[in-house]
Amino acid sequence: MAALKRIHKELEALRKDPPPRCTAGPVGDDPFSWRGSIEGPPDSPYEGGVFELTIKFPRDYPFKPPHIRLKTRIYHPNITPDGLICLDTLKKQWSCALTITKVLLSIQQLFSDPNPEDPLVPDIANQFKTNRPKFDSMAKLWTQKYAKPGVEPNSSSSVADDSQSESSGSESDGQ
């Protein structure tokens, strides 16, 4: 099976030369189901956080992109509360030449440079464009709350509630 061969090749490449501040590998014995993590980039509001994700490879990988979902809550205009990531390389810009290493680095880059012009969360995108200090403050707060090592990636606090109270203009700190 071509997909399995490609996945094993990428896993070997990850082990030999892991990307900076990123990890990924299979869950148990299923080579099509991986877990990974991305450390928040330095000099970003996500610095110091560890963001966990799941990676599901389709049976026709690499001809179709992997399905990646962030499990750690994040305050970001391009990532939904459910962990869906708006990244062209995971959709219409996917190419067989891309690897999981390149995808992880692209997600990490999205943390450094959000794209408010193509948001999945319009309220956060608007805040990013109109009140960057407040956006940075909220993103740092959420990183402290949800992305610190030892914190459950999907804690029971509701990000949707946090986002709603923030976007409605309340003085809530999101907790």
N, CA, C and O of each residue as an XYZ file, in Angstrom:
700
protein
N       0.849     -1.192      0.000
C       0.000      0.000      0.000
C       0.887      1.246      0.000
O       1.736      1.419      0.875
N       0.678      2.105     -0.992
C       1.504      3.307     -1.168
C       1.415      4.244      0.032
O       2.418      4.828      0.443
N       0.220      4.388      0.593
C       0.050      5.299      1.733
C       0.898      4.847      2.913
O       1.580      5.656      3.542
N       0.854      3.569      3.206
C       1.600      3.039      4.341
C       3.107      3.232      4.150
O       3.816      3.597      5.088
N       3.581      2.989      2.951
C       5.000      3.173      2.653
C       5.403      4.637      2.846
O       6.447      4.927      3.431
N       4.584      5.542      2.358
C       4.876      6.978      2.476
C       4.843      7.407      3.944
O       5.710      8.162      4.384
N       3.859      6.939      4.698
C       3.749      7.299      6.120
C       4.983      6.821      6.884
O       5.533      7.564      7.697
N       5.417      5.595      6.631
C       6.618      5.078      7.304
C       7.855      5.896      6.931
O       8.708      6.161      7.779
N       7.947      6.288      5.677
C       9.070      7.113      5.219
C       9.075      8.460      5.948
O      10.129      8.939      6.369
N       7.905      9.062      6.094
C       7.822     10.355      6.792
C       8.126     10.214      8.279
O       8.759     11.088      8.873
N       7.676      9.115      8.879
C       7.963      8.885     10.293
C       9.469      8.752     10.504
O      10.020      9.314     11.450
N      10.121      8.016      9.629
C      11.572      7.858      9.728
C      12.277      9.207      9.578
O      13.223      9.498     10.311
N      11.824     10.023      8.639
C      12.408     11.355      8.448
C      12.198     12.226      9.687
O      13.095     12.972     10.081
N      11.023     12.133     10.298
C      10.741     12.897     11.526
C      11.671     12.478     12.656
O      12.147     13.318     13.419
N      11.928     11.186     12.762
C      12.797     10.690     13.831
C      14.245     11.116     13.613
O      14.953     11.438     14.567
N      14.681     11.117     12.359
C      16.067     11.483     12.054
C      16.308     12.982     12.169
O      17.360     13.413     12.640
N      15.336     13.769     11.741
C      15.505     15.224     11.705
C      14.192     15.903     12.104
O      13.484     16.438     11.251
N      13.870     15.880     13.406
C      12.593     16.473     13.831
C      12.575     17.983     13.619
O      13.588     18.654     13.819
N      11.425     18.517     13.216
C      11.332     19.970     13.058
C      11.420     20.649     14.423
O      11.005     20.073     15.429
N      11.957     21.863     14.465
C      12.079     22.564     15.746
C      10.720     22.762     16.419
O       9.758     23.199     15.788
N      10.661     22.436     17.697
C       9.483     22.673     18.543
C       8.221     21.962     18.052
O       7.108     22.415     18.317
N       8.396     20.838     17.330
C       7.258     20.042     16.856
C       7.540     18.565     17.100
O       8.683     18.118     17.007
N       6.491     17.812     17.411
C       6.603     16.362     17.525
C       5.416     15.737     16.812
O       4.369     16.365     16.656
N       5.589     14.495     16.383
C       4.481     13.748     15.789
C       4.877     12.286     15.686
O       6.043     11.951     15.478
N       3.879     11.424     15.837
C       4.117      9.998     15.692
C       2.831      9.220     15.874
O       1.822      9.761     16.326
N       2.876      7.935     15.513
C       1.673      7.099     15.567
C       1.154      6.900     16.986
O       1.903      6.935     17.962
N      -0.153      6.690     17.059
C      -0.810      6.334     18.312
C      -0.945      4.815     18.301
O      -1.653      4.261     17.460
N      -0.278      4.148     19.217
C      -0.369      2.695     19.269
C       0.149      2.052     17.991
O       1.186      2.446     17.456
N      -0.588      1.061     17.514
C      -0.169      0.296     16.339
C      -0.787      0.784     15.042
O      -0.555      0.183     13.993
N      -1.565      1.852     15.082
C      -2.244      2.337     13.882
C      -1.386      3.389     13.179
O      -1.303      4.522     13.652
N      -0.748      3.039     12.062
C       0.112      4.016     11.387
C      -0.658      5.168     10.745
O      -0.051      6.165     10.354
N      -1.979      5.051     10.627
C      -2.789      6.108     10.016
C      -3.303      7.124     11.036
O      -3.897      8.133     10.656
N      -3.083      6.869     12.313
C      -3.561      7.750     13.384
C      -2.366      8.206     14.218
O      -1.704      7.400     14.870
N      -2.105      9.510     14.185
C      -0.960     10.077     14.899
C      -1.427     11.136     15.885
O      -2.529     11.676     15.788
N      -0.544     11.411     16.835
C      -0.680     12.562     17.722
C       0.571     13.403     17.527
O       1.637     12.892     17.185
N       0.423     14.679     17.748
C       1.572     15.557     17.633
C       1.439     16.738     18.564
O       0.421     16.915     19.234
N       2.476     17.538     18.593
C       2.424     18.772     19.380
C       3.278     19.833     18.695
O       4.243     19.540     17.989
N       2.881     21.060     18.934
C       3.613     22.213     18.418
C       3.784     23.185     19.577
O       2.814     23.562     20.234
N       5.016     23.582     19.818
C       5.261     24.596     20.843
C       4.953     25.963     20.250
O       5.244     26.233     19.085
N       4.360     26.819     21.074
C       4.095     28.178     20.619
C       5.387     28.864     20.217
O       6.375     28.791     20.946
N       5.398     29.530     19.071
C       6.625     30.168     18.590
C       7.101     31.288     19.522
O       6.288     31.979     20.135
N       8.418     31.460     19.622
C       8.951     32.583     20.402
C       8.431     33.911     19.853
O       8.172     34.047     18.657
N       8.286     34.869     20.736
C       7.836     36.219     20.369
C       6.435     36.235     19.779
O       6.088     37.137     19.017
N       5.633     35.244     20.128
C       4.218     35.234     19.743
C       3.405     35.141     21.028
O       3.954     34.791     22.073
N       2.109     35.447     20.976
C       1.304     35.314     22.194
C       1.149     33.860     22.643
O       0.630     33.600     23.728
N       1.594     32.918     21.819
C       1.476     31.492     22.137
C       2.767     30.921     22.715
O       2.846     29.731     23.020
N       3.782     31.779     22.864
C       5.067     31.342     23.407
C       4.863     30.702     24.782
O       4.116     31.220     25.612
N       5.531     29.583     25.009
C       5.424     28.880     26.282
C       4.317     27.849     26.312
O       4.242     27.055     27.249
N       3.457     27.843     25.310
C       2.380     26.867     25.247
C       2.769     25.651     24.425
O       3.627     25.720     23.545
N       2.122     24.540     24.730
C       2.282     23.323     23.940
C       0.897     22.951     23.437
O      -0.016     22.706     24.226
N       0.747     22.912     22.124
C      -0.543     22.697     21.483
C      -0.574     21.301     20.873
O       0.175     20.994     19.946
N      -1.452     20.466     21.410
C      -1.558     19.089     20.937
C      -2.520     19.003     19.763
O      -3.472     19.776     19.657
N      -2.248     18.045     18.885
C      -3.109     17.861     17.725
C      -3.208     16.387     17.365
O      -2.382     15.570     17.771
N      -4.240     16.070     16.593
C      -4.387     14.726     16.051
C      -4.189     14.802     14.546
O      -4.532     15.790     13.898
N      -3.633     13.743     14.022
C      -3.372     13.644     12.588
C      -3.951     12.316     12.117
O      -3.578     11.258     12.623
N      -4.847     12.372     11.165
C      -5.437     11.165     10.570
C      -5.078     11.162      9.089
O      -5.452     12.065      8.340
N      -4.356     10.142      8.689
C      -3.984     10.016      7.281
C      -5.071      9.255      6.533
O      -5.506      8.196      6.987
N      -5.515      9.776      5.396
C      -6.485      9.026      4.592
C      -5.784      7.842      3.914
O      -4.561      7.841      3.771
N      -6.548      6.856      3.508
C      -5.982      5.661      2.863
C      -5.318      5.997      1.536
O      -4.474      5.239      1.057
N      -5.690      7.127      0.934
C      -5.077      7.512     -0.337
C      -4.028      8.623     -0.162
O      -3.737      9.366     -1.100
N      -3.465      8.725      1.057
C      -2.354      9.634      1.305
C      -1.169      9.168      0.461
O      -0.966      7.957      0.375
N      -0.398     10.004     -0.147
C      -0.325     11.455     -0.075
C      -1.148     12.183     -1.137
O      -0.997     13.391     -1.324
N      -2.007     11.457     -1.823
C      -2.812     12.106     -2.865
C      -3.914     12.975     -2.273
O      -4.440     13.861     -2.947
N      -4.261     12.728     -1.032
C      -5.199     13.555     -0.268
C      -4.483     14.018      0.996
O      -3.629     13.302      1.518
N      -4.821     15.214      1.498
C      -4.126     15.732      2.685
C      -4.538     14.989      3.953
O      -5.612     14.390      4.009
N      -3.681     15.030      4.968
C      -4.071     14.470      6.263
C      -5.144     15.351      6.906
O      -5.250     16.541      6.611
N      -5.929     14.745      7.783
C      -6.936     15.490      8.550
C      -6.291     15.831      9.889
O      -5.952     14.946     10.674
N      -6.129     17.122     10.134
C      -5.448     17.574     11.350
C      -6.403     18.432     12.156
O      -7.075     19.316     11.624
N      -6.447     18.154     13.447
C      -7.315     18.906     14.346
C      -6.522     19.254     15.601
O      -5.906     18.388     16.223
N      -6.546     20.525     15.960
C      -5.906     20.966     17.191
C      -6.766     20.519     18.366
O      -7.971     20.772     18.380
N      -6.168     19.862     19.346
C      -6.903     19.403     20.524
C      -6.827     20.417     21.662
O      -7.706     20.461     22.524
N      -5.784     21.223     21.660
C      -5.608     22.246     22.688
C      -6.354     23.503     22.259
O      -6.250     23.938     21.113
N      -7.096     24.072     23.179
C      -7.846     25.295     22.877
C      -6.881     26.447     22.620
O      -5.839     26.569     23.263
N      -7.259     27.284     21.663
C      -6.389     28.390     21.264
C      -7.256     29.568     20.835
O      -8.316     29.385     20.238
N      -6.805     30.758     21.139
C      -7.481     31.992     20.734
C      -6.818     32.442     19.447
O      -5.759     33.069     19.473
N      -7.441     32.124     18.322
C      -6.804     32.346     17.020
C      -7.877     32.519     15.953
O      -8.860     31.778     15.953
N      -7.715     33.478     15.043
C      -8.753     33.714     14.034
C      -8.886     32.603     12.994
O      -9.908     32.517     12.313
N      -7.867     31.754     12.865
C      -7.888     30.726     11.831
C      -8.077     29.317     12.372
O      -7.901     28.339     11.645
N      -8.439     29.211     13.662
C      -8.650     27.898     14.274
C      -9.929     27.958     15.101
O     -10.066     28.800     15.989
N     -10.863     27.057     14.801
C     -12.160     27.062     15.481
C     -12.051     26.480     16.888
O     -11.060     25.830     17.220
N     -13.071     26.714     17.711
C     -13.092     26.088     19.035
C     -13.047     24.557     18.968
O     -12.629     23.906     19.926
N     -13.477     23.983     17.836
C     -13.418     22.530     17.654
C     -12.060     22.059     17.145
O     -11.842     20.858     16.983
N     -11.150     22.989     16.892
C      -9.813     22.622     16.458
C      -9.599     22.542     14.965
O      -8.537     22.113     14.514
N     -10.602     22.952     14.177
C     -10.412     22.974     12.725
C      -9.451     24.096     12.363
O      -9.521     25.189     12.924
N      -8.560     23.824     11.429
C      -7.502     24.760     11.069
C      -7.712     25.237      9.639
O      -7.859     24.429      8.721
N      -7.724     26.548      9.455
C      -7.846     27.131      8.118
C      -6.441     27.326      7.562
O      -5.755     28.297      7.881
N      -6.035     26.386      6.729
C      -4.706     26.420      6.136
C      -4.826     25.847      4.732
O      -5.198     24.686      4.559
N      -4.511     26.658      3.732
C      -4.684     26.240      2.337
C      -3.981     24.931      2.011
O      -4.481     24.135      1.216
N      -2.820     24.705      2.624
C      -2.089     23.475      2.312
C      -2.807     22.223      2.808
O      -2.473     21.115      2.387
N      -3.777     22.380      3.685
C      -4.573     21.232      4.136
C      -5.842     21.071      3.307
O      -6.645     20.173      3.558
N      -6.016     21.939      2.325
C      -7.224     21.887      1.495
C      -6.838     21.978      0.028
O      -6.207     21.070     -0.513
N      -7.215     23.072     -0.613
C      -7.049     23.180     -2.067
C      -5.600     23.312     -2.527
O      -5.307     23.032     -3.689
N      -4.694     23.726     -1.660
C      -3.289     23.858     -2.047
C      -2.456     22.620     -1.704
O      -1.229     22.651     -1.804
N      -3.118     21.532     -1.299
C      -2.386     20.311     -0.961
C      -1.640     19.798     -2.187
O      -2.138     19.862     -3.311
N      -0.442     19.290     -1.947
C       0.378     18.692     -2.993
C       1.029     17.431     -2.432
O       1.379     17.376     -1.253
N       1.186     16.434     -3.272
C       1.859     15.195     -2.853
C       3.288     15.453     -2.384
O       3.859     14.647     -1.650
N       3.860     16.566     -2.806
C       5.228     16.899     -2.410
C       5.306     17.349     -0.948
O       6.385     17.339     -0.356
N       4.177     17.741     -0.368
C       4.174     18.172      1.029
C       4.320     16.965      1.950
O       3.892     15.857      1.627
N       4.931     17.210      3.097
C       5.109     16.164      4.108
C       4.482     16.628      5.409
O       4.130     17.799      5.556
N       4.344     15.715      6.347
C       3.774     16.082      7.642
C       4.700     17.079      8.352
O       4.220     17.937      9.093
N       6.000     16.980      8.140
C       6.932     17.956      8.715
C       6.621     19.353      8.200
O       6.558     20.303      8.980
N       6.425     19.484      6.893
C       6.112     20.796      6.314
C       4.767     21.313      6.810
O       4.598     22.514      7.021
N       3.816     20.412      6.996
C       2.500     20.821      7.496
C       2.617     21.330      8.934
O       2.042     22.366      9.269
N       3.348     20.620      9.779
C       3.533     21.068     11.165
C       4.191     22.448     11.205
O       3.790     23.311     11.985
N       5.194     22.646     10.367
C       5.864     23.948     10.321
C       4.928     25.036      9.792
O       5.016     26.187     10.220
N       4.041     24.685      8.874
C       3.057     25.655      8.364
C       2.071     26.060      9.453
O       1.699     27.229      9.553
N       1.650     25.102     10.266
C       0.736     25.414     11.372
C       1.456     26.301     12.383
O       0.889     27.272     12.884
N       2.701     25.964     12.676
C       3.483     26.784     13.600
C       3.631     28.211     13.055
O       3.569     29.176     13.817
N       3.823     28.342     11.761
C       3.922     29.662     11.132
C       2.597     30.416     11.243
O       2.584     31.632     11.433
N       1.484     29.691     11.123
C       0.165     30.307     11.276
C       0.000     30.875     12.688
O      -0.668     31.893     12.871
N       0.608     30.220     13.691
C       0.588     30.760     15.051
C       1.300     32.111     15.084
O       0.839     33.039     15.747
N       2.418     32.224     14.373
C       3.186     33.477     14.359
C       2.511     34.558     13.530
O       2.552     35.739     13.874
N       1.890     34.137     12.433
C       1.299     35.087     11.489
C      -0.137     34.703     11.146
O      -0.385     34.143     10.077
N      -1.086     34.993     12.033
C      -2.491     34.696     11.711
C      -2.921     35.420     10.437
O      -2.366     36.459     10.081
N      -3.906     34.860      9.765
C      -4.440     35.471      8.547
C      -5.870     35.947      8.810
O      -6.816     35.186      8.607
N      -6.040     37.192      9.257
C      -7.384     37.678      9.575
C      -8.256     37.894      8.341
O      -9.458     38.124      8.472
N      -7.674     37.825      7.150
C      -8.462     38.016      5.925
C      -9.192     36.740      5.507
O     -10.083     36.791      4.659
N      -8.828     35.604      6.090
C      -9.474     34.326      5.777
C      -9.789     33.604      7.089
O      -9.272     32.516      7.343
N     -10.641     34.215      7.924
C     -10.840     33.683      9.273
C     -11.874     32.554      9.335
O     -12.770     32.450      8.498
N     -11.715     31.732     10.342
C     -12.763     30.790     10.727
C     -13.541     31.337     11.915
O     -14.667     30.912     12.177
N     -12.935     32.289     12.638
C     -13.570     32.923     13.790
C     -13.543     34.440     13.545
O     -12.598     35.116     13.952
N     -14.584     34.974     12.878
C     -14.580     36.389     12.478
C     -14.409     37.377     13.627
O     -13.736     38.393     13.455
N     -14.994     37.112     14.792
C     -14.861     38.052     15.914
C     -13.404     38.197     16.351
O     -12.942     39.299     16.649
N     -12.695     37.082     16.385
C     -11.284     37.135     16.774
C     -10.470     37.821     15.678
O      -9.553     38.587     15.975
N     -10.799     37.552     14.420
C     -10.100     38.209     13.303
C     -10.298     39.719     13.364
O      -9.357     40.482     13.149
N     -11.515     40.146     13.653
C     -11.792     41.578     13.763
C     -10.982     42.197     14.899
O     -10.421     43.282     14.749
N     -10.924     41.506     16.026
C     -10.135     42.018     17.142
C      -8.651     42.085     16.767
O      -7.963     43.046     17.113
N      -8.167     41.072     16.064
C      -6.771     41.067     15.620
C      -6.470     42.305     14.779
O      -5.415     42.922     14.926
N      -7.405     42.664     13.894
C      -7.201     43.806     12.993
C      -7.409     45.152     13.679
O      -6.723     46.120     13.348
N      -8.344     45.234     14.629
C      -8.714     46.534     15.190
C      -8.139     46.817     16.577
O      -8.047     47.977     16.978
N      -7.753     45.777     17.314
C      -7.240     45.972     18.668
C      -6.198     44.890     18.960
O      -6.426     43.984     19.762
N      -5.059     45.006     18.293
C      -4.028     43.972     18.401
C      -3.552     43.756     19.843
O      -3.338     42.607     20.227
N      -3.376     44.798     20.653
C      -2.963     44.550     22.038
C      -3.966     43.677     22.804
O      -3.561     42.805     23.572
N      -5.259     43.901     22.602
C      -6.277     43.089     23.274
C      -6.238     41.651     22.756
O      -6.362     40.703     23.531
N      -6.064     41.493     21.442
C      -5.930     40.148     20.871
C      -4.747     39.426     21.510
O      -4.879     38.293     21.971
N      -3.589     40.089     21.535
C      -2.393     39.466     22.104
C      -2.610     39.087     23.560
O      -2.183     38.019     23.998
N      -3.269     39.956     24.307
C      -3.551     39.686     25.716
C      -4.436     38.447     25.877
O      -4.162     37.587     26.714
N      -5.492     38.362     25.075
C      -6.391     37.201     25.151
C      -5.683     35.922     24.712
O      -5.853     34.873     25.333
N      -4.893     36.003     23.648
C      -4.173     34.823     23.168
C      -3.183     34.330     24.227
O      -3.039     33.124     24.428
N      -2.503     35.260     24.904
C      -1.578     34.882     25.980
C      -2.334     34.251     27.142
O      -1.898     33.250     27.710
N      -3.470     34.847     27.489
C      -4.282     34.313     28.577
C      -4.723     32.882     28.270
O      -4.605     31.999     29.120
N      -5.223     32.657     27.076
C      -5.669     31.312     26.698
C      -4.497     30.334     26.652
O      -4.651     29.163     27.000
N      -3.332     30.808     26.227
C      -2.152     29.943     26.220
C      -1.830     29.520     27.644
O      -1.549     28.348     27.897
N      -1.870     30.476     28.584
C      -1.625     30.151     29.992
C      -2.675     29.174     30.527
O      -2.358     28.251     31.277
N      -3.914     29.393     30.134
C      -5.028     28.612     30.673
C      -5.104     27.200     30.086
O      -5.375     26.242     30.810
N      -4.868     27.069     28.789
C      -5.125     25.797     28.113
C      -3.893     25.075     27.588
O      -3.941     23.860     27.394
N      -2.793     25.780     27.352
C      -1.684     25.163     26.620
C      -0.427     24.947     27.454
O       0.641     24.680     26.902
N      -0.537     25.057     28.754
C       0.624     24.794     29.583
C       0.797     23.282     29.732
O      -0.189     22.555     29.853
N       2.045     22.804     29.724
C       2.259     21.371     29.926
C       1.579     20.902     31.207
O       1.664     21.560     32.244
N       0.906     19.760     31.125
C       0.187     19.218     32.267
C      -1.276     19.597     32.296
O      -2.035     19.039     33.088
N      -1.701     20.539     31.447
C      -3.108     20.930     31.359
C      -3.782     20.031     30.335
O      -3.238     19.805     29.254
N      -4.960     19.518     30.665
C      -5.710     18.710     29.700
C      -5.958     19.541     28.454
O      -6.396     20.686     28.564
N      -5.688     18.991     27.256
C      -5.856     19.775     26.038
C      -7.268     20.278     25.810
O      -7.452     21.313     25.171
N      -8.254     19.586     26.308
C      -9.641     19.963     26.044
C     -10.388     20.068     27.369
O     -11.353     19.342     27.605
N      -9.935     20.980     28.233
C     -10.530     21.100     29.560
C     -12.002     21.473     29.481
O     -12.496     21.862     28.423
N     -12.698     21.354     30.599
C     -14.156     21.524     30.595
C     -14.610     22.972     30.443
O     -15.778     23.211     30.136
N     -13.723     23.943     30.648
C     -14.118     25.333     30.422
C     -14.469     25.518     28.963
O     -13.842     24.921     28.088
N     -15.445     26.324     28.701
C     -15.910     26.489     27.327
C     -15.212     27.642     26.635
O     -15.351     28.799     27.032
N     -14.464     27.316     25.603
C     -13.824     28.354     24.807
C     -14.877     29.192     24.111
O     -14.729     30.409     23.999
N     -15.929     28.561     23.647
C     -16.994     29.309     22.970
C     -17.568     30.355     23.920
O     -17.828     31.487     23.513
N     -17.769     29.979     25.189
C     -18.271     30.942     26.165
C     -17.257     32.062     26.372
O     -17.628     33.234     26.446
N     -15.955     31.694     26.466
C     -14.913     32.700     26.633
C     -14.918     33.662     25.454
O     -14.875     34.878     25.637
N     -14.972     33.115     24.249
C     -14.941     33.932     23.039
C     -16.163     34.831     22.964
O     -16.060     36.005     22.608
N     -17.314     34.280     23.300
C     -18.559     35.039     23.237
C     -18.522     36.210     24.209
O     -18.901     37.327     23.858
N     -18.061     35.950     25.441
C     -18.042     37.039     26.415
C     -17.032     38.101     26.005
O     -17.244     39.290     26.242
N     -15.928     37.669     25.385
C     -14.926     38.629     24.945
C     -15.433     39.444     23.768
O     -15.269     40.664     23.743
N     -16.043     38.789     22.797
C     -16.472     39.514     21.601
C     -17.674     40.403     21.875
O     -17.943     41.332     21.114
N     -18.400     40.130     22.951
C     -19.552     40.973     23.260
C     -19.138     42.246     23.991
O     -19.961     43.104     24.309
N     -17.808     42.339     24.251
C     -17.306     43.578     24.829
C     -17.305     43.587     26.343
O     -17.062     44.635     26.940
N     -17.568     42.458     26.991
C     -17.538     42.442     28.446
C     -16.099     42.550     28.917
O     -15.164     42.361     28.138
N     -15.931     42.848     30.168
C     -14.600     42.986     30.727
C     -14.059     41.663     31.233
O     -13.033     41.632     31.911
N     -14.730     40.577     30.915
C     -14.290     39.255     31.346
C     -12.890     38.979     30.833
O     -12.529     39.389     29.730
N     -12.100     38.277     31.647
C     -10.761     37.910     31.195
C     -10.779     36.555     30.509
O      -9.720     35.993     30.231
N     -11.946     36.029     30.236
C     -12.052     34.773     29.529
C     -12.086     33.574     30.442
O     -12.085     32.442     29.960
N     -12.118     33.782     31.761
C     -12.128     32.640     32.674
C     -13.492     32.430     33.263
O     -13.687     31.509     34.057
